Amino acid sequence: MAVTLDKLINTTGSSLRFRPLSPALDATAKLVWKKYQVFSKAAGLYLRKLRECFGGI
């Protein structure tokens, strides 16, 4: 048994089944950092990708 926020795994061909919770649950997340933070190359690329995906952050 697993609890997830969405159907994130492929259950085809297995005995696992996805059952949504009722009533539906909502979740929010925040990503914060210091205003003038110096990022590593990897962290900078990660933040850039987040901005591309979610825009405006």
N, CA, C and O atoms as a Tripos MOL2 file, in Angstrom:
@<TRIPOS>MOLECULE
protein
  228   227    57     0     0
PROTEIN
NO_CHARGES

@<TRIPOS>ATOM
      1 N           0.8480   -1.1620    0.0000 N.3       1 MET1
      2 CA          0.0000    0.0000    0.0000 C.3       1 MET1
      3 C           0.8950    1.2270    0.0000 C.2       1 MET1
      4 O           1.9250    1.2550    0.6740 O.2       1 MET1
      5 N           0.4990    2.2380   -0.7570 N.am      2 ALA2
      6 CA          1.2470    3.4900   -0.8010 C.3       2 ALA2
      7 C           0.2680    4.6500   -0.8700 C.2       2 ALA2
      8 O          -0.8080    4.5270   -1.4570 O.2       2 ALA2
      9 N           0.6360    5.7680   -0.2750 N.am      3 VAL3
     10 CA         -0.1610    6.9810   -0.3600 C.3       3 VAL3
     11 C           0.6280    7.9670   -1.2020 C.2       3 VAL3
     12 O           1.7700    8.2890   -0.8730 O.2       3 VAL3
     13 N           0.0300    8.4520   -2.2860 N.am      4 THR4
     14 CA          0.6880    9.4190   -3.1610 C.3       4 THR4
     15 C          -0.2460   10.5830   -3.4170 C.2       4 THR4
     16 O          -1.4420   10.4990   -3.1380 O.2       4 THR4
     17 N           0.2980   11.6720   -3.9480 N.am      5 LEU5
     18 CA         -0.5150   12.8340   -4.2660 C.3       5 LEU5
     19 C          -1.2550   12.6730   -5.5910 C.2       5 LEU5
     20 O          -2.2580   13.3460   -5.8260 O.2       5 LEU5
     21 N          -0.7760   11.8040   -6.4370 N.am      6 ASP6
     22 CA         -1.3760   11.6010   -7.7420 C.3       6 ASP6
     23 C          -0.9970   10.2060   -8.2150 C.2       6 ASP6
     24 O          -0.1520    9.5520   -7.6060 O.2       6 ASP6
     25 N          -1.6090    9.7520   -9.2840 N.am      7 LYS7
     26 CA         -1.2570    8.4420   -9.8320 C.3       7 LYS7
     27 C           0.0890    8.5740  -10.5360 C.2       7 LYS7
     28 O           0.1510    8.8230  -11.7400 O.2       7 LYS7
     29 N           1.1540    8.4040   -9.7800 N.am      8 LEU8
     30 CA          2.5020    8.6350  -10.2820 C.3       8 LEU8
     31 C           3.1930    7.3670  -10.7580 C.2       8 LEU8
     32 O           4.2490    7.4420  -11.3850 O.2       8 LEU8
     33 N           2.6230    6.2160  -10.4750 N.am      9 ILE9
     34 CA          3.2750    4.9730  -10.8470 C.3       9 ILE9
     35 C           2.3920    4.1960  -11.8050 C.2       9 ILE9
     36 O           1.1660    4.2870  -11.7490 O.2       9 ILE9
     37 N           3.0160    3.4410  -12.6720 N.am     10 ASN10
     38 CA          2.2960    2.5940  -13.6100 C.3      10 ASN10
     39 C           1.9950    1.2770  -12.9180 C.2      10 ASN10
     40 O           2.9130    0.5530  -12.5300 O.2      10 ASN10
     41 N           0.7180    0.9610  -12.7620 N.am     11 THR11
     42 CA          0.3260   -0.2610  -12.0650 C.3      11 THR11
     43 C          -0.0500   -1.3790  -13.0340 C.2      11 THR11
     44 O          -0.4930   -2.4450  -12.6080 O.2      11 THR11
     45 N           0.1240   -1.1410  -14.3360 N.am     12 THR12
     46 CA         -0.2080   -2.1490  -15.3310 C.3      12 THR12
     47 C           0.6260   -3.4120  -15.1160 C.2      12 THR12
     48 O           1.8450   -3.3410  -14.9590 O.2      12 THR12
     49 N          -0.0310   -4.5470  -15.1120 N.am     13 GLY13
     50 CA          0.6760   -5.8210  -14.9690 C.3      13 GLY13
     51 C           1.0570   -6.1630  -13.5410 C.2      13 GLY13
     52 O           1.8020   -7.1170  -13.3200 O.2      13 GLY13
     53 N           0.5680   -5.4100  -12.5650 N.am     14 SER14
     54 CA          0.8820   -5.7070  -11.1710 C.3      14 SER14
     55 C          -0.4230   -5.8380  -10.3900 C.2      14 SER14
     56 O          -1.5090   -5.5760  -10.9070 O.2      14 SER14
     57 N          -0.2910   -6.2410   -9.1640 N.am     15 SER15
     58 CA         -1.4830   -6.3560   -8.3160 C.3      15 SER15
     59 C          -1.8190   -5.0380   -7.6200 C.2      15 SER15
     60 O          -2.7790   -4.9650   -6.8530 O.2      15 SER15
     61 N          -1.0260   -3.9940   -7.8890 N.am     16 LEU16
     62 CA         -1.2840   -2.6890   -7.2940 C.3      16 LEU16
     63 C          -2.4460   -2.0120   -8.0050 C.2      16 LEU16
     64 O          -2.6140   -2.1680   -9.2150 O.2      16 LEU16
     65 N          -3.2370   -1.2730   -7.2690 N.am     17 ARG17
     66 CA         -4.3610   -0.5340   -7.8250 C.3      17 ARG17
     67 C          -4.3430    0.8840   -7.2700 C.2      17 ARG17
     68 O          -4.0120    1.1020   -6.1050 O.2      17 ARG17
     69 N          -4.6990    1.8340   -8.1040 N.am     18 PHE18
     70 CA         -4.7860    3.2220   -7.6730 C.3      18 PHE18
     71 C          -6.2060    3.5070   -7.2220 C.2      18 PHE18
     72 O          -7.1580    3.2530   -7.9590 O.2      18 PHE18
     73 N          -6.3530    4.0330   -6.0160 N.am     19 ARG19
     74 CA         -7.6550    4.4000   -5.4790 C.3      19 ARG19
     75 C          -7.5540    5.8390   -4.9640 C.2      19 ARG19
     76 O          -6.8630    6.0910   -3.9770 O.2      19 ARG19
     77 N          -8.2280    6.7770   -5.6130 N.am     20 PRO20
     78 CA         -8.1540    8.1640   -5.1410 C.3      20 PRO20
     79 C          -8.8180    8.3200   -3.7780 C.2      20 PRO20
     80 O          -9.7900    7.6370   -3.4570 O.2      20 PRO20
     81 N          -8.2700    9.2310   -2.9910 N.am     21 LEU21
     82 CA         -8.8590    9.5220   -1.6850 C.3      21 LEU21
     83 C         -10.1190   10.3540   -1.8730 C.2      21 LEU21
     84 O         -10.2130   11.1620   -2.7970 O.2      21 LEU21
     85 N         -11.0650   10.1500   -1.0030 N.am     22 SER22
     86 CA        -12.2990   10.9060   -1.0960 C.3      22 SER22
     87 C         -12.6570   11.4030    0.2980 C.2      22 SER22
     88 O         -12.7370   10.5980    1.2260 O.2      22 SER22
     89 N         -12.8710   12.6740    0.4720 N.am     23 PRO23
     90 CA        -12.8140   13.7280   -0.5350 C.3      23 PRO23
     91 C         -11.3660   13.9810   -0.9690 C.2      23 PRO23
     92 O         -10.4180   13.6490   -0.2580 O.2      23 PRO23
     93 N         -11.2280   14.5720   -2.1450 N.am     24 ALA24
     94 CA         -9.9010   14.8480   -2.6930 C.3      24 ALA24
     95 C          -9.1040   15.7520   -1.7530 C.2      24 ALA24
     96 O          -9.6620   16.6600   -1.1360 O.2      24 ALA24
     97 N          -7.8120   15.5000   -1.6470 N.am     25 LEU25
     98 CA         -6.9270   16.3180   -0.8240 C.3      25 LEU25
     99 C          -6.0810   17.2060   -1.7310 C.2      25 LEU25
    100 O          -5.6270   16.7620   -2.7850 O.2      25 LEU25
    101 N          -5.8710   18.4340   -1.3360 N.am     26 ASP26
    102 CA         -5.0240   19.3570   -2.0830 C.3      26 ASP26
    103 C          -3.7340   19.5870   -1.3170 C.2      26 ASP26
    104 O          -3.7180   19.5880   -0.0860 O.2      26 ASP26
    105 N          -2.6570   19.7830   -2.0590 N.am     27 ALA27
    106 CA         -1.3660   20.0620   -1.4390 C.3      27 ALA27
    107 C          -0.7100   21.2220   -2.1810 C.2      27 ALA27
    108 O          -0.8250   21.3370   -3.4020 O.2      27 ALA27
    109 N          -0.0280   22.0700   -1.4390 N.am     28 THR28
    110 CA          0.7330   23.1570   -2.0430 C.3      28 THR28
    111 C           2.1700   23.0610   -1.5610 C.2      28 THR28
    112 O           2.4600   22.4680   -0.5230 O.2      28 THR28
    113 N           3.0400   23.6460   -2.3220 N.am     29 ALA29
    114 CA          4.4550   23.6500   -1.9560 C.3      29 ALA29
    115 C           5.0320   25.0180   -2.2800 C.2      29 ALA29
    116 O           4.5580   25.7030   -3.1860 O.2      29 ALA29
    117 N           6.0320   25.4010   -1.5530 N.am     30 LYS30
    118 CA          6.7190   26.6700   -1.7700 C.3      30 LYS30
    119 C           8.2070   26.3850   -1.9280 C.2      30 LYS30
    120 O           8.7630   25.5230   -1.2480 O.2      30 LYS30
    121 N           8.8350   27.1130   -2.8250 N.am     31 LEU31
    122 CA         10.2740   27.0280   -3.0170 C.3      31 LEU31
    123 C          10.8360   28.4050   -2.6990 C.2      31 LEU31
    124 O          10.4860   29.3870   -3.3530 O.2      31 LEU31
    125 N          11.7010   28.4830   -1.7050 N.am     32 VAL32
    126 CA         12.2450   29.7710   -1.2760 C.3      32 VAL32
    127 C          13.7710   29.6930   -1.2240 C.2      32 VAL32
    128 O          14.3580   28.6280   -1.0300 O.2      32 VAL32
    129 N          14.3910   30.8660   -1.4030 N.am     33 TRP33
    130 CA         15.8330   30.9610   -1.2930 C.3      33 TRP33
    131 C          16.1910   32.4030   -0.9590 C.2      33 TRP33
    132 O          15.3700   33.3060   -1.1210 O.2      33 TRP33
    133 N          17.4120   32.6150   -0.4960 N.am     34 LYS34
    134 CA         17.8750   33.9630   -0.1720 C.3      34 LYS34
    135 C          17.9090   34.8010   -1.4500 C.2      34 LYS34
    136 O          18.1850   34.2850   -2.5330 O.2      34 LYS34
    137 N          17.6270   36.0850   -1.3140 N.am     35 LYS35
    138 CA         17.5140   36.9650   -2.4720 C.3      35 LYS35
    139 C          18.7820   36.9770   -3.3340 C.2      35 LYS35
    140 O          18.6840   36.9400   -4.5600 O.2      35 LYS35
    141 N          19.9350   37.0260   -2.7360 N.am     36 TYR36
    142 CA         21.1830   37.0910   -3.4930 C.3      36 TYR36
    143 C          22.0140   35.8190   -3.3180 C.2      36 TYR36
    144 O          23.2420   35.8690   -3.2420 O.2      36 TYR36
    145 N          21.3340   34.6970   -3.2550 N.am     37 GLN37
    146 CA         21.9900   33.4030   -3.0590 C.3      37 GLN37
    147 C          22.9050   33.0740   -4.2370 C.2      37 GLN37
    148 O          22.5240   33.2640   -5.3930 O.2      37 GLN37
    149 N          24.1020   32.5850   -3.9490 N.am     38 VAL38
    150 CA         25.0020   32.0800   -4.9820 C.3      38 VAL38
    151 C          24.7960   30.5720   -5.0560 C.2      38 VAL38
    152 O          25.0230   29.8540   -4.0830 O.2      38 VAL38
    153 N          24.3620   30.1050   -6.2220 N.am     39 PHE39
    154 CA         24.0410   28.6900   -6.3960 C.3      39 PHE39
    155 C          25.1880   27.9330   -7.0410 C.2      39 PHE39
    156 O          25.9740   28.5070   -7.7960 O.2      39 PHE39
    157 N          25.2830   26.6490   -6.7450 N.am     40 SER40
    158 CA         26.1910   25.7800   -7.4900 C.3      40 SER40
    159 C          25.6500   25.6820   -8.9120 C.2      40 SER40
    160 O          24.5090   26.0680   -9.1650 O.2      40 SER40
    161 N          26.4490   25.1740   -9.8360 N.am     41 LYS41
    162 CA         26.0110   25.0270  -11.2260 C.3      41 LYS41
    163 C          24.7700   24.1360  -11.3000 C.2      41 LYS41
    164 O          23.8190   24.4530  -12.0150 O.2      41 LYS41
    165 N          24.7780   23.0270  -10.5670 N.am     42 ALA42
    166 CA         23.6450   22.1020  -10.5800 C.3      42 ALA42
    167 C          22.3810   22.7580  -10.0280 C.2      42 ALA42
    168 O          21.3000   22.6090  -10.5990 O.2      42 ALA42
    169 N          22.5190   23.4860   -8.9110 N.am     43 ALA43
    170 CA         21.3610   24.1400   -8.3110 C.3      43 ALA43
    171 C          20.8180   25.2350   -9.2220 C.2      43 ALA43
    172 O          19.6050   25.4190   -9.3160 O.2      43 ALA43
    173 N          21.7020   25.9580   -9.8870 N.am     44 GLY44
    174 CA         21.2800   26.9920  -10.8270 C.3      44 GLY44
    175 C          20.5170   26.4060  -12.0010 C.2      44 GLY44
    176 O          19.5100   26.9680  -12.4300 O.2      44 GLY44
    177 N          20.9890   25.2810  -12.5240 N.am     45 LEU45
    178 CA         20.2900   24.6120  -13.6180 C.3      45 LEU45
    179 C          18.9320   24.1020  -13.1680 C.2      45 LEU45
    180 O          17.9570   24.1820  -13.9150 O.2      45 LEU45
    181 N          18.8650   23.5780  -11.9530 N.am     46 TYR46
    182 CA         17.6060   23.0890  -11.3970 C.3      46 TYR46
    183 C          16.6030   24.2290  -11.2780 C.2      46 TYR46
    184 O          15.4450   24.0750  -11.6650 O.2      46 TYR46
    185 N          17.0330   25.3660  -10.7490 N.am     47 LEU47
    186 CA         16.1540   26.5120  -10.6010 C.3      47 LEU47
    187 C          15.6990   27.0230  -11.9680 C.2      47 LEU47
    188 O          14.5350   27.3870  -12.1380 O.2      47 LEU47
    189 N          16.5980   27.0500  -12.9260 N.am     48 ARG48
    190 CA         16.2310   27.4850  -14.2750 C.3      48 ARG48
    191 C          15.1560   26.5730  -14.8660 C.2      48 ARG48
    192 O          14.2060   27.0510  -15.4870 O.2      48 ARG48
    193 N          15.3050   25.2690  -14.6750 N.am     49 LYS49
    194 CA         14.3120   24.3130  -15.1830 C.3      49 LYS49
    195 C          12.9670   24.5010  -14.4870 C.2      49 LYS49
    196 O          11.9210   24.4220  -15.1300 O.2      49 LYS49
    197 N          12.9870   24.7490  -13.1820 N.am     50 LEU50
    198 CA         11.7380   25.0410  -12.4670 C.3      50 LEU50
    199 C          11.0550   26.2730  -13.0340 C.2      50 LEU50
    200 O           9.8380   26.2870  -13.2220 O.2      50 LEU50
    201 N          11.8410   27.3090  -13.3070 N.am     51 ARG51
    202 CA         11.2590   28.5250  -13.8670 C.3      51 ARG51
    203 C          10.6500   28.2600  -15.2410 C.2      51 ARG51
    204 O           9.5940   28.8030  -15.5640 O.2      51 ARG51
    205 N          11.3060   27.4310  -16.0520 N.am     52 GLU52
    206 CA         10.7710   27.0790  -17.3590 C.3      52 GLU52
    207 C           9.4530   26.3270  -17.2140 C.2      52 GLU52
    208 O           8.5010   26.5920  -17.9470 O.2      52 GLU52
    209 N           9.3970   25.4030  -16.2830 N.am     53 CYS53
    210 CA          8.2070   24.5640  -16.1080 C.3      53 CYS53
    211 C           7.0530   25.3190  -15.4920 C.2      53 CYS53
    212 O           5.9090   25.1480  -15.9140 O.2      53 CYS53
    213 N           7.3290   26.1570  -14.4950 N.am     54 PHE54
    214 CA          6.2700   26.7800  -13.7270 C.3      54 PHE54
    215 C           6.1220   28.2680  -13.9830 C.2      54 PHE54
    216 O           5.1180   28.8640  -13.5940 O.2      54 PHE54
    217 N           7.1050   28.8770  -14.6330 N.am     55 GLY55
    218 CA          7.0230   30.2930  -14.9820 C.3      55 GLY55
    219 C           6.8430   31.2250  -13.8040 C.2      55 GLY55
    220 O           6.1390   30.9010  -12.8470 O.2      55 GLY55
    221 N           7.4690   32.3640  -13.8720 N.am     56 GLY56
    222 CA          7.2400   33.4060  -12.8930 C.3      56 GLY56
    223 C           7.8430   33.2030  -11.5200 C.2      56 GLY56
    224 O           7.5580   33.9900  -10.6180 O.2      56 GLY56
    225 N           8.6540   32.1960  -11.3210 N.am     57 ILE57
    226 CA          9.2620   32.0390  -10.0020 C.3      57 ILE57
    227 C          10.6820   32.5280  -10.0320 C.2      57 ILE57
    228 O          11.3720   32.4810   -9.0130 O.2      57 ILE57
@<TRIPOS>BOND
     1     1     2 1
     2     2     3 1
     3     3     4 2
     4     3     5 am
     5     5     6 1
     6     6     7 1
     7     7     8 2
     8     7     9 am
     9     9    10 1
    10    10    11 1
    11    11    12 2
    12    11    13 am
    13    13    14 1
    14    14    15 1
    15    15    16 2
    16    15    17 am
    17    17    18 1
    18    18    19 1
    19    19    20 2
    20    19    21 am
    21    21    22 1
    22    22    23 1
    23    23    24 2
    24    23    25 am
    25    25    26 1
    26    26    27 1
    27    27    28 2
    28    27    29 am
    29    29    30 1
    30    30    31 1
    31    31    32 2
    32    31    33 am
    33    33    34 1
    34    34    35 1
    35    35    36 2
    36    35    37 am
    37    37    38 1
    38    38    39 1
    39    39    40 2
    40    39    41 am
    41    41    42 1
    42    42    43 1
    43    43    44 2
    44    43    45 am
    45    45    46 1
    46    46    47 1
    47    47    48 2
    48    47    49 am
    49    49    50 1
    50    50    51 1
    51    51    52 2
    52    51    53 am
    53    53    54 1
    54    54    55 1
    55    55    56 2
    56    55    57 am
    57    57    58 1
    58    58    59 1
    59    59    60 2
    60    59    61 am
    61    61    62 1
    62    62    63 1
    63    63    64 2
    64    63    65 am
    65    65    66 1
    66    66    67 1
    67    67    68 2
    68    67    69 am
    69    69    70 1
    70    70    71 1
    71    71    72 2
    72    71    73 am
    73    73    74 1
    74    74    75 1
    75    75    76 2
    76    75    77 am
    77    77    78 1
    78    78    79 1
    79    79    80 2
    80    79    81 am
    81    81    82 1
    82    82    83 1
    83    83    84 2
    84    83    85 am
    85    85    86 1
    86    86    87 1
    87    87    88 2
    88    87    89 am
    89    89    90 1
    90    90    91 1
    91    91    92 2
    92    91    93 am
    93    93    94 1
    94    94    95 1
    95    95    96 2
    96    95    97 am
    97    97    98 1
    98    98    99 1
    99    99   100 2
   100    99   101 am
   101   101   102 1
   102   102   103 1
   103   103   104 2
   104   103   105 am
   105   105   106 1
   106   106   107 1
   107   107   108 2
   108   107   109 am
   109   109   110 1
   110   110   111 1
   111   111   112 2
   112   111   113 am
   113   113   114 1
   114   114   115 1
   115   115   116 2
   116   115   117 am
   117   117   118 1
   118   118   119 1
   119   119   120 2
   120   119   121 am
   121   121   122 1
   122   122   123 1
   123   123   124 2
   124   123   125 am
   125   125   126 1
   126   126   127 1
   127   127   128 2
   128   127   129 am
   129   129   130 1
   130   130   131 1
   131   131   132 2
   132   131   133 am
   133   133   134 1
   134   134   135 1
   135   135   136 2
   136   135   137 am
   137   137   138 1
   138   138   139 1
   139   139   140 2
   140   139   141 am
   141   141   142 1
   142   142   143 1
   143   143   144 2
   144   143   145 am
   145   145   146 1
   146   146   147 1
   147   147   148 2
   148   147   149 am
   149   149   150 1
   150   150   151 1
   151   151   152 2
   152   151   153 am
   153   153   154 1
   154   154   155 1
   155   155   156 2
   156   155   157 am
   157   157   158 1
   158   158   159 1
   159   159   160 2
   160   159   161 am
   161   161   162 1
   162   162   163 1
   163   163   164 2
   164   163   165 am
   165   165   166 1
   166   166   167 1
   167   167   168 2
   168   167   169 am
   169   169   170 1
   170   170   171 1
   171   171   172 2
   172   171   173 am
   173   173   174 1
   174   174   175 1
   175   175   176 2
   176   175   177 am
   177   177   178 1
   178   178   179 1
   179   179   180 2
   180   179   181 am
   181   181   182 1
   182   182   183 1
   183   183   184 2
   184   183   185 am
   185   185   186 1
   186   186   187 1
   187   187   188 2
   188   187   189 am
   189   189   190 1
   190   190   191 1
   191   191   192 2
   192   191   193 am
   193   193   194 1
   194   194   195 1
   195   195   196 2
   196   195   197 am
   197   197   198 1
   198   198   199 1
   199   199   200 2
   200   199   201 am
   201   201   202 1
   202   202   203 1
   203   203   204 2
   204   203   205 am
   205   205   206 1
   206   206   207 1
   207   207   208 2
   208   207   209 am
   209   209   210 1
   210   210   211 1
   211   211   212 2
   212   211   213 am
   213   213   214 1
   214   214   215 1
   215   215   216 2
   216   215   217 am
   217   217   218 1
   218   218   219 1
   219   219   220 2
   220   219   221 am
   221   221   222 1
   222   222   223 1
   223   223   224 2
   224   223   225 am
   225   225   226 1
   226   226   227 1
   227   227   228 2
@<TRIPOS>SUBSTRUCTURE
     1 MET1         2 RESIDUE 1 A MET
     2 ALA2         6 RESIDUE 1 A ALA
     3 VAL3        10 RESIDUE 1 A VAL
     4 THR4        14 RESIDUE 1 A THR
     5 LEU5        18 RESIDUE 1 A LEU
     6 ASP6        22 RESIDUE 1 A ASP
     7 LYS7        26 RESIDUE 1 A LYS
     8 LEU8        30 RESIDUE 1 A LEU
     9 ILE9        34 RESIDUE 1 A ILE
    10 ASN10       38 RESIDUE 1 A ASN
    11 THR11       42 RESIDUE 1 A THR
    12 THR12       46 RESIDUE 1 A THR
    13 GLY13       50 RESIDUE 1 A GLY
    14 SER14       54 RESIDUE 1 A SER
    15 SER15       58 RESIDUE 1 A SER
    16 LEU16       62 RESIDUE 1 A LEU
    17 ARG17       66 RESIDUE 1 A ARG
    18 PHE18       70 RESIDUE 1 A PHE
    19 ARG19       74 RESIDUE 1 A ARG
    20 PRO20       78 RESIDUE 1 A PRO
    21 LEU21       82 RESIDUE 1 A LEU
    22 SER22       86 RESIDUE 1 A SER
    23 PRO23       90 RESIDUE 1 A PRO
    24 ALA24       94 RESIDUE 1 A ALA
    25 LEU25       98 RESIDUE 1 A LEU
    26 ASP26      102 RESIDUE 1 A ASP
    27 ALA27      106 RESIDUE 1 A ALA
    28 THR28      110 RESIDUE 1 A THR
    29 ALA29      114 RESIDUE 1 A ALA
    30 LYS30      118 RESIDUE 1 A LYS
    31 LEU31      122 RESIDUE 1 A LEU
    32 VAL32      126 RESIDUE 1 A VAL
    33 TRP33      130 RESIDUE 1 A TRP
    34 LYS34      134 RESIDUE 1 A LYS
    35 LYS35      138 RESIDUE 1 A LYS
    36 TYR36      142 RESIDUE 1 A TYR
    37 GLN37      146 RESIDUE 1 A GLN
    38 VAL38      150 RESIDUE 1 A VAL
    39 PHE39      154 RESIDUE 1 A PHE
    40 SER40      158 RESIDUE 1 A SER
    41 LYS41      162 RESIDUE 1 A LYS
    42 ALA42      166 RESIDUE 1 A ALA
    43 ALA43      170 RESIDUE 1 A ALA
    44 GLY44      174 RESIDUE 1 A GLY
    45 LEU45      178 RESIDUE 1 A LEU
    46 TYR46      182 RESIDUE 1 A TYR
    47 LEU47      186 RESIDUE 1 A LEU
    48 ARG48      190 RESIDUE 1 A ARG
    49 LYS49      194 RESIDUE 1 A LYS
    50 LEU50      198 RESIDUE 1 A LEU
    51 ARG51      202 RESIDUE 1 A ARG
    52 GLU52      206 RESIDUE 1 A GLU
    53 CYS53      210 RESIDUE 1 A CYS
    54 PHE54      214 RESIDUE 1 A PHE
    55 GLY55      218 RESIDUE 1 A GLY
    56 GLY56      222 RESIDUE 1 A GLY
    57 ILE57      226 RESIDUE 1 A ILE
